[in-house]
Amino acid sequence: MSEIIDLKTLKPDELIIRIANKDINISNIPFEIALDVIEKFDELKLDENYSKRKLLIIFQDIVVKMLHEADNSIDEKWIRKNVNAFQMMRLIDKIVNLILDGLGIGGKQDNTKSLKKK
């Protein structure tokens, strides 16, 4: 007897982000982006002297990649024009945690706290 696993049925709950009158579905996170997030986390854990600016730039890059993947008209310039600082922090928290949870290492918590400077 054979077993068939239909990967099309393994989908996360749909998550829509609304920015500047655009509804962006960020539910489908490419594995490549997930690997990039893990690599960035590992780099930051090794570098105890990273700056808050470096951390925010890394997270901004992840947000841009994720939103661009969902809607190819979105790029860094579009994000900087249409997203304020508070919204960016919420996007960072939501997207990074969504990726880590999807990989089974997130625990549905704020994983960015462990990387924040004290």
C-alpha positions in Angstrom: 0.0 0.0 0.0 1.4 3.4 -1.0 1.0 6.7 0.8 0.5 10.0 -1.1 1.2 13.2 0.6 -0.4 16.0 -1.3 1.7 19.1 -0.4 -1.0 21.4 -1.9 -3.1 20.5 1.1 -0.4 21.6 3.6 -1.1 25.3 3.7 -0.9 27.7 6.6 -3.8 29.9 7.6 -4.2 32.8 5.2 -2.6 36.0 6.5 -3.3 39.2 4.6 -1.4 42.5 5.3 -3.0 45.7 4.1 -0.6 48.5 3.2 -1.4 51.6 1.2 -4.7 50.1 -0.1 -3.0 46.9 -1.1 -4.0 43.5 0.3 -0.9 41.4 0.4 -1.1 37.7 1.2 2.0 36.7 3.1 0.8 33.2 3.9 3.1 31.4 1.4 6.6 31.9 2.6 9.2 30.4 0.2 11.6 28.1 1.9 14.5 30.1 0.5 13.4 33.1 2.6 13.0 31.0 5.7 16.6 29.7 5.3 17.7 33.3 4.9 16.0 34.3 8.1 17.7 31.4 10.0 21.1 32.4 8.5 20.7 36.0 9.6 19.7 34.9 13.1 22.8 32.7 13.3 25.0 35.6 12.1 23.6 37.9 14.7 24.0 35.4 17.5 27.7 35.1 16.7 28.2 38.9 16.5 27.6 40.2 20.0 28.6 43.7 18.9 25.9 44.2 16.2 24.1 47.6 16.2 20.4 48.2 16.4 20.7 49.8 12.9 22.2 46.6 11.5 19.5 44.6 13.1 16.7 46.8 11.6 18.3 46.7 8.2 18.5 42.9 8.2 14.8 42.7 9.3 13.8 45.3 6.7 15.5 43.2 4.0 13.5 40.2 5.2 10.2 42.1 5.1 11.0 43.5 1.6 11.8 40.0 0.3 8.7 38.6 1.8 6.4 41.3 0.5 8.1 41.3 -2.9 7.6 37.6 -3.2 3.9 38.1 -2.5 3.5 41.1 -4.8 6.4 41.8 -7.2 5.5 45.5 -7.5 6.7 46.0 -3.9 10.3 46.9 -3.4 12.4 48.7 -0.8 11.6 52.1 -2.2 7.8 51.3 -2.1 8.1 50.0 1.5 10.0 53.2 2.7 7.3 55.4 1.0 4.3 53.5 2.3 5.2 52.1 5.7 5.8 54.1 8.8 8.2 53.1 11.6 5.5 51.6 13.9 4.1 49.6 11.0 7.5 48.4 10.0 8.1 47.1 13.5 4.8 45.3 13.4 5.7 43.8 10.0 9.0 42.6 11.3 7.5 41.0 14.3 4.7 39.3 12.3 6.8 38.1 9.4 9.8 36.9 11.3 7.7 35.0 13.8 5.5 33.6 11.0 8.7 32.2 9.4 10.1 30.8 12.6 6.7 29.3 13.6 6.5 27.7 10.1 9.8 26.1 10.6 8.7 24.8 14.0 11.1 26.8 16.0 9.1 29.8 16.9 6.7 28.8 19.6 4.4 31.6 18.6 6.3 34.2 20.6 8.2 37.4 20.0 11.5 35.8 18.7 13.0 39.2 17.9 13.3 40.0 21.7 16.2 37.6 22.1 18.2 39.6 19.6 17.3 43.1 20.8 20.1 45.1 22.4 19.8 45.7 26.2 
